[in-house]
Amino acid sequence: MVEEKFFSDRERLVQALAHDCARDLQKGIKERGQASFLVSGGSTPEPVYRELSKRPLPWSQINVALVDERWVEKTESGSNQAFIEKCLLQNCAAEAPFLGMKTAHASAVEGQADCERAYGELPNPFDVCVLGMGSDGHTASLFPHAAGLEAALDPNSAQLCSAITARQSEVTGVHTERMTLTLAGILQARDIKLLITGDEKLKVYREALLGSDELEMPVRSILKQGLKPVTVYWAP
Ligand SMILES: O=C(O)[C@H](O)[C@@H](O)[C@H](O)[C@H](O)COP(=O)(O)O
């Protein structure tokens, strides 16, 4: 159940994905008075978040929450919370309630229970979930062969969030300790929006579609599940 929305340029992609997110958030609010918006970090989604921040949605009724986080304070480099505060929680969206993943605990493992409790209170199903993908085939912070990955990919897991220790690579940089939605957590979304750009990631996406080893390319667990619709947004 993977739909592809491919665009000739990034501006068209940004406008289309912002439109689809806004549409689904408004639908969620219409249905139950509030919506949940699960957002990934990284860099690709920045223009989409900046575009959305300017749209006059009922942001006080939209619960923005992270898909994943590096285990750093928001004042430290690499923080997804800081990224979201900078490019989404501005303008019209400044009033949106925000739920981060970083707790005061020294480690993600120690912070998992608090994170789980907080995420369990989000409006469910999640109205919008925006995922990215790395050139290594990770999504969220579900990194290839990471410690904790197998349990985090169990679609029947009762856990929404999981602490993960990624193998250090060019993709992870120094941020190997993470908190992330599990596959089961991602599957709490009504549908999944996977955002990728460029020819390299298009190749990685196509390789992920062809293969089956989810530990090698965790994005496969999203592309191959048959429970929730997945839309892949791509531009060169
Ligand atoms: O914490 C993170 O890094 C992100 O949540 C991660 O999963 C991201 O979506 C991919 O790494 C793609 O990142 P880019 O958009 O920067 O390529």
The ligand as a Gaussian input file, in Angstrom:
#p B3LYP/6-31G(d) Opt

LIG

0 1
 O       16.656000      12.456000      13.915000
 C       16.773000      12.348000      12.702000
 O       17.840000      12.441000      12.092000
 C       15.560000      12.163000      11.840000
 O       14.388000      12.022000      12.439000
 C       15.861000      11.129000      10.812000
 O       15.126000       9.974000      10.833000
 C       15.730000      11.807000       9.485000
 O       14.377000      11.818000       9.091000
 C       16.584000      11.117000       8.469000
 O       17.884000      10.989000       9.012000
 C       16.647000      11.957000       7.189000
 O       17.325000      13.130000       7.525000
 P       17.527000      14.262000       6.412000
 O       16.152000      14.795000       6.116000
 O       18.408000      15.276000       7.107000
 O       18.168000      13.622000       5.232000

